[in-house]
Amino acid sequence: MYRFEICANSVASCIAAQEGGADRVELCSGIPEGGTTPSFGMIRKARESINIGLNVIIRPRGGDFLYSPEELEEMTYDIHTAKELGADGLVFGCLTREGHVDKKAMSMLMEAAEGLPVTFHRAFDHAADPMLALEDIIDLGCARILTSGCRPTAMEGAALLSQLVKEAGERIIIMPGCGVNEGNIQELARLSGAREFHFSAREPVASGMLFRNPEVTMGSESDPYGIVQTTARRVAATIAPLKS
């Protein structure tokens, strides 16, 4: 009845997602920016390492979802690369200055993606009119929408998610994401009526470094050597309430 997608920030996260029982991963870099296009090497190694579904995000940068002609061309190149490396699906979304779905830009990318299902990502949550955006995305031929119901977390957006699920019917999949975890997934399923869920199931992983320079940081001030990645334990724990 349910399908589970893991937002994976590394090959290790992809492997953990599969071991934990996920159906699919969304592979991305730049998690602090909301997810950006992973490297050639990451996509290739992920495809070699897992046999569950592999969706690749196509997002050239963080920030807004208003893309220049040059960025759109870059995205088409990345789409072709992901396809050549064996991606099962693609994840992208474009908006106009006014906050509507950019049909022209999306059509260009959809043409490049031909043959692969497309998820319209959380650009949807920045749309001016979510119900209009829903219809535009359906018209474009996307397979699903990843959304938190236009709120900071999916639980907070559960009312809109329920409305979207009902309005979408069998025309497109509404997949709640953001803040989905083992403590709320069962209630979110009840409130929203959704059948697919997106979450990261990440935990801090200790660094294996023995020598550390305390004078230099590379990101996090609290633990500059720390790694946060998906664990099989958390994937399994999050899936369990719905599988039971």
C-alpha positions as CSV (number, residue, x, y, z in Angstrom):
1,M,0.0,0.0,0.0
2,Y,2.9,2.4,0.7
3,R,6.1,3.4,-1.0
4,F,9.1,5.1,0.7
5,E,11.7,7.4,-0.9
6,I,14.9,8.3,0.9
7,C,16.6,11.7,0.3
8,A,20.1,10.3,0.0
9,N,23.2,12.6,0.3
10,S,25.8,10.0,-0.5
11,V,26.4,6.5,-1.9
12,A,26.6,5.3,1.7
13,S,23.1,6.8,2.3
14,C,21.8,5.0,-0.8
15,I,23.1,1.7,0.4
16,A,21.6,2.3,3.9
17,A,18.2,3.2,2.3
18,Q,18.2,-0.2,0.4
19,E,19.2,-2.1,3.5
20,G,16.5,-0.4,5.6
21,G,13.8,-1.4,3.1
22,A,13.2,1.8,1.1
23,D,11.7,1.5,-2.4
24,R,13.6,4.4,-4.0
25,V,16.2,7.1,-3.3
26,E,16.4,10.7,-4.4
27,L,20.1,11.3,-4.8
28,C,21.3,14.8,-4.2
29,S,24.2,16.9,-3.0
30,G,24.0,20.2,-1.1
31,I,21.5,19.1,1.5
32,P,21.9,22.4,3.5
33,E,20.7,24.2,0.3
34,G,17.7,22.0,-0.1
35,G,19.4,19.6,-2.5
36,T,21.5,20.2,-5.7
37,T,22.6,18.0,-8.6
38,P,24.9,15.2,-7.6
39,S,28.2,14.6,-9.4
40,F,28.8,12.2,-12.2
41,G,30.8,10.0,-9.9
42,M,28.1,9.9,-7.2
43,I,25.4,9.0,-9.7
44,R,27.5,6.2,-11.3
45,K,28.6,4.7,-8.0
46,A,25.1,4.9,-6.6
47,R,23.7,3.0,-9.6
48,E,26.4,0.4,-9.2
49,S,25.6,0.0,-5.5
50,I,21.8,-0.4,-5.3
51,N,19.1,-2.1,-7.2
52,I,16.1,-0.1,-5.8
53,G,14.8,2.9,-7.7
54,L,17.3,5.8,-8.3
55,N,15.9,9.3,-8.9
56,V,18.4,12.1,-9.4
57,I,17.6,15.7,-8.5
58,I,18.4,18.2,-11.3
59,R,19.0,21.6,-9.5
60,P,22.1,23.6,-10.4
61,R,22.1,25.7,-7.2
62,G,20.4,26.6,-4.1
63,G,18.1,29.6,-3.7
64,D,15.0,30.2,-5.8
65,F,13.5,28.2,-8.7
66,L,13.7,30.9,-11.3
67,Y,16.3,29.8,-13.8
68,S,18.2,31.6,-16.5
69,P,18.5,30.3,-20.0
70,E,22.1,29.2,-19.2
71,E,21.0,27.4,-16.1
72,L,18.2,25.6,-18.0
73,E,20.8,24.5,-20.6
74,E,23.0,23.2,-17.8
75,M,20.0,21.3,-16.4
76,T,19.4,19.6,-19.8
77,Y,23.0,18.5,-19.9
78,D,22.6,17.0,-16.4
79,I,19.4,15.3,-17.3
80,H,21.1,13.6,-20.3
81,T,24.0,12.6,-18.0
82,A,21.7,11.1,-15.3
83,K,19.8,9.1,-18.0
84,E,23.1,7.8,-19.5
85,L,24.2,6.7,-16.0
86,G,21.0,4.6,-15.4
87,A,18.7,6.9,-13.4
88,D,15.2,5.6,-13.0
89,G,13.6,9.0,-12.6
90,L,14.4,12.7,-12.3
91,V,13.5,15.4,-9.9
92,F,13.2,19.1,-10.8
93,G,10.9,22.1,-10.8
94,C,10.8,25.6,-12.2
95,L,8.7,28.7,-11.3
96,T,8.1,32.1,-13.0
97,R,8.8,35.4,-11.3
98,E,5.1,35.5,-10.3
99,G,5.3,32.2,-8.5
100,H,3.5,30.1,-11.1
101,V,4.8,26.9,-12.7
102,D,7.1,27.9,-15.6
103,K,5.5,25.8,-18.3
104,K,8.0,26.8,-21.0
105,A,11.1,25.9,-18.9
106,M,9.4,22.7,-17.6
107,S,8.5,21.6,-21.1
108,M,12.1,22.0,-22.2
109,L,13.3,19.8,-19.3
110,M,10.5,17.3,-19.7
111,E,11.5,16.9,-23.4
112,A,15.1,16.2,-22.3
113,A,13.8,13.7,-19.7
114,E,11.6,11.8,-22.2
115,G,11.2,8.2,-21.1
116,L,11.8,8.8,-17.4
117,P,9.2,9.7,-14.8
118,V,9.6,13.2,-13.3
119,T,8.9,14.4,-9.8
120,F,8.2,18.1,-9.4
121,H,10.1,18.9,-6.2
122,R,9.4,21.3,-3.4
123,A,9.5,24.3,-5.7
124,F,5.8,23.5,-5.5
125,D,5.8,24.8,-1.9
126,H,6.9,28.2,-3.2
127,A,4.1,28.4,-5.8
128,A,1.6,31.3,-5.4
129,D,-1.5,29.1,-6.0
130,P,-0.9,25.4,-5.1
131,M,-4.1,24.2,-6.7
132,L,-3.4,25.9,-10.0
133,A,0.2,24.6,-9.8
134,L,-1.2,21.1,-9.3
135,E,-3.2,21.3,-12.5
136,D,-0.2,22.8,-14.5
137,I,2.1,20.0,-13.2
138,I,-0.4,17.3,-14.2
139,D,-0.8,18.9,-17.7
140,L,3.0,18.7,-18.1
141,G,3.0,15.0,-17.5
142,C,4.9,14.7,-14.2
143,A,4.6,11.5,-12.2
144,R,4.5,13.0,-8.7
145,I,4.8,16.1,-6.6
146,L,7.1,16.3,-3.5
147,T,5.6,18.7,-1.1
148,S,5.3,19.7,2.6
149,G,1.8,21.1,1.9
150,C,3.4,24.6,1.6
151,R,4.3,24.7,5.2
152,P,7.7,24.2,7.0
153,T,6.9,20.5,7.6
154,A,4.6,18.0,6.2
155,M,2.8,17.5,9.5
156,E,2.0,21.3,9.6
157,G,0.9,21.1,6.0
158,A,-1.3,18.0,6.4
159,A,-4.6,19.8,5.7
160,L,-3.4,21.0,2.3
161,L,-1.7,17.6,1.6
162,S,-5.1,15.9,2.1
163,Q,-6.8,18.4,-0.2
164,L,-4.1,17.8,-2.8
165,V,-4.4,14.0,-2.6
166,K,-8.1,14.2,-3.1
167,E,-7.9,16.7,-6.0
168,A,-5.1,14.7,-7.7
169,G,-7.0,11.4,-7.5
170,E,-5.3,8.9,-9.8
171,R,-3.8,11.6,-12.1
172,I,-0.6,12.2,-10.1
173,I,1.1,11.0,-6.9
174,I,1.3,13.5,-4.0
175,M,4.3,12.6,-1.9
176,P,4.7,14.3,1.5
177,G,8.2,15.2,2.5
178,C,10.1,17.4,5.1
179,G,10.1,16.4,8.7
180,V,8.7,12.9,8.1
181,N,10.0,10.5,10.7
182,E,9.2,7.4,12.8
183,G,7.3,9.4,15.3
184,N,4.8,11.0,12.9
185,I,4.6,9.0,9.6
186,Q,1.6,7.0,10.7
187,E,-0.4,10.0,11.7
188,L,0.6,11.9,8.6
189,A,-0.6,8.9,6.5
190,R,-4.0,9.1,8.3
191,L,-4.4,12.8,8.0
192,S,-3.2,13.2,4.4
193,G,-4.3,10.0,2.7
194,A,-0.9,9.8,0.9
195,R,0.6,6.5,-0.1
196,E,4.2,7.6,-0.8
197,F,6.5,9.4,1.7
198,H,9.9,11.1,1.4
199,F,12.3,11.4,4.3
200,S,16.0,11.3,5.0
201,A,16.4,9.1,8.1
202,R,19.8,10.6,8.7
203,E,21.9,10.4,11.8
204,P,25.3,11.8,12.8
205,V,28.2,9.5,12.0
206,A,31.5,9.9,13.9
207,S,34.6,10.7,11.9
208,G,37.4,8.2,11.7
209,M,40.0,11.0,11.8
210,L,42.6,10.6,14.6
211,F,44.5,13.8,13.9
212,R,42.3,17.0,14.0
213,N,43.3,20.6,13.7
214,P,41.2,22.6,16.2
215,E,42.1,25.9,14.5
216,V,40.3,25.2,11.2
217,T,36.7,24.4,10.5
218,M,35.1,23.1,7.3
219,G,31.4,23.9,7.9
220,S,29.8,23.0,11.1
221,E,31.3,24.8,14.1
222,S,30.0,22.2,16.5
223,D,31.6,19.2,14.8
224,P,33.6,20.2,11.7
225,Y,34.6,16.6,11.1
226,G,31.1,15.1,11.6
227,I,29.1,13.4,8.8
228,V,25.3,13.1,8.7
229,Q,24.0,10.4,6.6
230,T,21.1,8.0,6.2
231,T,21.2,4.8,8.4
232,A,19.4,1.6,7.7
233,R,18.2,1.5,11.3
234,R,16.3,4.8,10.9
235,V,14.9,3.9,7.5
236,A,13.5,0.6,8.9
237,A,12.2,2.4,12.0
238,T,10.4,5.0,10.0
239,I,8.8,2.4,7.6
240,A,7.8,0.1,10.4
241,P,4.6,1.9,11.6
242,L,3.0,1.7,8.1
243,K,4.3,-1.7,7.3
244,S,2.7,-3.1,10.4
